[in-house]
């Protein structure tokens, strides 16, 4: 008879390291379901019928949410993101983070 056990506390985790413009480094965890759903919803964002401010607020909110899921427990606000980063920067960061999360789903281990 085999004795098997599993502990979530001993799992090897994957992290996404981000260096912000002000030099802070955040070690970001994998997203929770609600954050992942918001990131997926960005692909369906109707930019033809949305103001630039709404797009900025939406992108800033999603970026702040996943950056706040970091190892230090540091909270990042949407206002902080939208004040310091432009649409191109937010879009690139989201794209890199999505690529990171997708790479984990393709990893057979």
C-alpha positions in Angstrom: 0.0 0.0 0.0 1.4 3.4 -1.0 1.5 6.4 1.3 1.1 9.5 -0.8 0.7 13.1 0.3 0.4 16.5 -1.2 1.0 19.9 0.3 0.1 23.2 -1.4 2.8 24.8 0.8 5.5 22.8 -0.9 4.5 23.3 -4.5 7.0 24.8 -6.9 5.4 28.0 -8.1 6.0 30.1 -11.2 6.3 33.9 -10.9 6.4 36.9 -13.2 8.9 39.6 -12.2 8.1 43.2 -13.2 10.3 46.2 -12.8 8.2 49.3 -12.6 9.4 52.7 -13.9 10.3 53.9 -10.4 12.6 50.9 -9.9 10.4 48.8 -7.7 10.5 45.1 -8.5 7.4 43.0 -8.1 7.3 39.3 -8.1 3.8 38.6 -9.4 1.9 35.3 -8.8 -0.3 33.5 -11.2 -3.8 35.2 -11.5 -6.8 34.1 -9.6 -9.9 33.2 -11.6 -11.5 36.7 -11.4 -8.4 38.4 -12.7 -7.9 35.9 -15.5 -11.5 36.5 -16.6 -10.9 40.2 -16.7 -7.8 39.8 -18.7 -9.7 37.6 -21.2 -12.5 40.2 -21.4 -10.0 42.8 -22.6 -9.8 40.9 -25.9 -13.6 41.7 -26.4 -13.3 45.4 -25.4 -15.2 47.4 -27.9 -12.8 50.3 -28.5 -15.1 51.7 -31.3 -17.8 52.6 -28.8 -15.6 53.4 -25.7 -13.9 56.6 -24.8 -10.1 56.8 -24.4 -10.6 57.5 -20.7 -12.7 54.3 -20.3 -10.1 52.2 -22.1 -7.3 53.7 -19.9 -9.3 53.0 -16.7 -10.1 49.5 -17.8 -6.5 48.7 -18.7 -5.2 50.4 -15.6 -7.6 48.5 -13.4 -6.6 45.1 -14.8 -2.9 45.9 -14.6 -3.2 47.1 -11.0 -5.1 44.0 -10.1 -2.6 41.5 -11.4 0.4 43.5 -10.2 -1.1 43.7 -6.7 -1.1 39.9 -6.6 2.6 40.0 -5.7 4.9 38.3 -3.1 5.4 41.5 -1.1 1.7 42.1 -0.7 2.2 45.6 -2.1 -1.0 47.2 -3.4 -0.9 49.0 -6.8 -3.7 51.3 -7.7 -5.4 51.8 -11.0 -4.7 55.6 -10.6 -1.0 54.9 -10.1 -0.9 52.9 -13.3 -2.9 55.3 -15.5 -0.9 58.3 -14.3 2.5 56.7 -14.9 1.9 54.4 -17.9 0.5 55.0 -21.4 -1.8 52.6 -23.4 1.1 51.1 -25.3 3.0 50.3 -22.1 0.0 48.8 -20.4 -0.9 46.8 -23.5 2.6 45.4 -23.7 2.7 44.5 -20.0 -0.7 42.7 -20.2 0.5 40.8 -23.3 3.7 39.6 -21.6 1.7 38.6 -18.5 -0.9 36.7 -20.6 2.0 34.9 -22.5 3.4 34.0 -19.1 0.1 32.5 -17.9 -0.4 30.7 -21.2 3.0 29.2 -21.0 2.1 27.6 -17.7 -1.0 26.0 -19.2 1.1 24.4 -22.0 3.7 23.1 -19.6 3.1 19.3 -19.3 4.7 19.3 -15.8 
